[in-house]
């Protein structure tokens, strides 16, 4: 009798599961196609957005480059005007000659970028980014031998 009750309960559970599964999963083919279309639309919108951002920053880079060139041209024009129209000591005080200006690029080769670490005082010392920097070595029993 117990075996028969177990088998009947199993059959009833399987039948109930078959009826409940489609309702719970909502996986009808039209719903799947709708979701796939939505994913493709979102992917297209994302690609369009990325293209728009790339174009924006490319245009910004061009505009900044043009602005820098224009600023350099204005600076050189003012420098030449000061040299031509003013006394030499006044022109030197107002603007350095164009070949000595910061915008000429002459100083760029000699400039060194800032360091993000403390330089070593000698070759034996560890650098500031070393894991052991500033720590004293403790003596162990092996060191005493």
C-alpha positions as CSV (number, residue, x, y, z in Angstrom):
1,X,0.0,0.0,0.0
2,X,2.8,2.5,0.8
3,X,4.5,1.7,-2.6
4,X,1.2,2.4,-4.4
5,X,0.8,5.8,-2.5
6,X,4.4,6.8,-3.4
7,X,3.9,6.0,-7.1
8,X,0.6,7.9,-7.2
9,X,2.1,10.9,-5.5
10,X,5.1,10.8,-8.0
11,X,2.7,10.7,-11.0
12,X,0.6,13.5,-9.6
13,X,3.7,15.6,-9.0
14,X,5.1,15.0,-12.5
15,X,1.8,16.0,-14.1
16,X,1.4,19.1,-11.9
17,X,5.0,20.0,-12.8
18,X,4.4,19.7,-16.5
19,X,1.3,22.0,-16.3
20,X,3.0,24.5,-14.0
21,X,6.4,24.8,-15.8
22,X,5.3,26.7,-18.9
23,X,3.4,29.2,-16.8
24,X,6.3,29.8,-14.4
25,X,9.0,30.1,-17.0
26,X,7.1,32.3,-19.5
27,X,9.5,31.0,-22.2
28,X,7.2,31.3,-25.1
29,X,8.9,31.7,-28.5
30,X,7.4,35.1,-29.1
31,X,8.7,36.3,-25.7
32,X,12.2,35.0,-26.5
33,X,12.2,36.7,-29.9
34,X,11.0,39.9,-28.3
35,X,13.9,39.8,-25.7
36,X,16.5,39.0,-28.4
37,X,15.2,42.0,-30.5
38,X,15.5,44.2,-27.4
39,X,19.0,43.0,-26.7
40,X,20.0,43.7,-30.3
41,X,18.5,47.2,-30.1
42,X,20.3,47.9,-26.9
43,X,23.6,46.7,-28.4
44,X,23.0,49.0,-31.4
45,X,22.3,52.0,-29.1
46,X,25.4,51.2,-27.1
47,X,27.6,51.0,-30.2
48,X,26.1,54.3,-31.4
49,X,26.8,55.9,-28.1
50,X,30.4,54.7,-28.1
51,X,30.9,56.1,-31.7
52,X,29.4,59.4,-30.6
53,X,31.8,59.6,-27.6
54,X,34.8,58.8,-29.8
55,X,33.8,61.5,-32.3
56,X,33.3,64.0,-29.4
57,X,36.7,63.4,-27.9
58,X,38.4,63.4,-31.3
59,X,36.8,66.8,-32.1
60,X,37.8,68.0,-28.7
61,X,41.4,67.0,-29.2
62,X,41.5,68.8,-32.6
63,X,40.0,71.9,-31.1
64,X,42.5,71.9,-28.2
65,X,45.3,71.4,-30.6
66,X,44.1,74.4,-32.8
67,X,43.7,76.5,-29.6
68,X,47.3,75.7,-28.6
69,X,48.6,76.6,-32.0
70,X,46.7,79.8,-32.0
71,X,47.9,80.7,-28.5
72,X,51.5,80.1,-29.6
73,X,51.0,82.2,-32.7
74,X,49.6,85.1,-30.7
75,X,52.4,84.8,-28.2
76,X,55.0,84.9,-30.9
77,X,53.3,87.8,-32.6
78,X,53.3,89.8,-29.3
79,X,56.9,88.8,-28.7
80,X,58.0,90.1,-32.2
81,X,55.9,93.2,-31.8
82,X,57.5,93.9,-28.4
83,X,61.0,93.4,-29.9
84,X,60.2,95.6,-32.9
85,X,58.2,98.4,-31.2
86,X,59.7,98.7,-27.7
87,X,63.2,99.5,-26.4
88,X,65.3,96.4,-26.0
89,X,65.2,96.4,-22.2
90,X,61.5,96.9,-22.1
91,X,60.9,94.1,-24.7
92,X,63.0,91.7,-22.7
93,X,61.0,92.5,-19.6
94,X,57.7,92.1,-21.4
95,X,58.3,89.0,-23.4
96,X,61.3,86.8,-23.9
97,X,62.3,86.3,-27.6
98,X,60.3,83.7,-29.5
99,X,63.3,81.3,-29.5
100,X,63.5,81.5,-25.7
101,X,59.8,81.1,-24.9
102,X,58.3,78.1,-23.2
103,X,56.2,77.4,-26.2
104,X,59.0,77.0,-28.6
105,X,59.7,73.4,-27.5
106,X,63.4,74.0,-26.8
107,X,63.0,73.2,-23.1
108,X,60.8,70.2,-23.6
109,X,63.8,67.9,-24.4
110,X,65.7,68.9,-21.2
111,X,62.7,68.6,-18.9
112,X,62.4,65.6,-16.7
113,X,59.0,64.2,-15.5
114,X,58.4,64.3,-11.8
115,X,59.3,61.2,-9.8
116,X,56.8,59.3,-7.8
117,X,59.4,57.8,-5.5
118,X,62.2,58.9,-3.3
119,X,65.5,58.4,-5.0
120,X,68.2,56.3,-3.4
121,X,71.0,57.9,-1.6
122,X,73.5,55.2,-2.6
123,X,73.3,51.9,-4.5
124,X,73.0,49.8,-1.4
125,X,69.9,51.5,0.0
126,X,66.5,50.2,-0.9
127,X,64.1,52.5,-2.7
128,X,61.0,54.1,-1.0
129,X,58.7,51.6,-2.8
130,X,60.6,48.6,-1.6
131,X,58.6,46.3,0.8
132,X,61.4,46.5,3.3
133,X,61.9,50.3,3.2
134,X,62.3,51.8,6.6
135,X,62.2,48.4,8.4
136,X,65.1,47.2,10.4
137,X,66.2,43.6,9.9
138,X,65.7,41.5,13.1
139,X,68.4,39.2,14.1
140,X,67.4,35.5,14.0
141,X,69.2,32.5,15.4
142,X,70.7,31.8,12.0
143,X,72.4,35.2,11.9
144,X,74.2,34.6,15.2
145,X,76.0,31.5,13.9
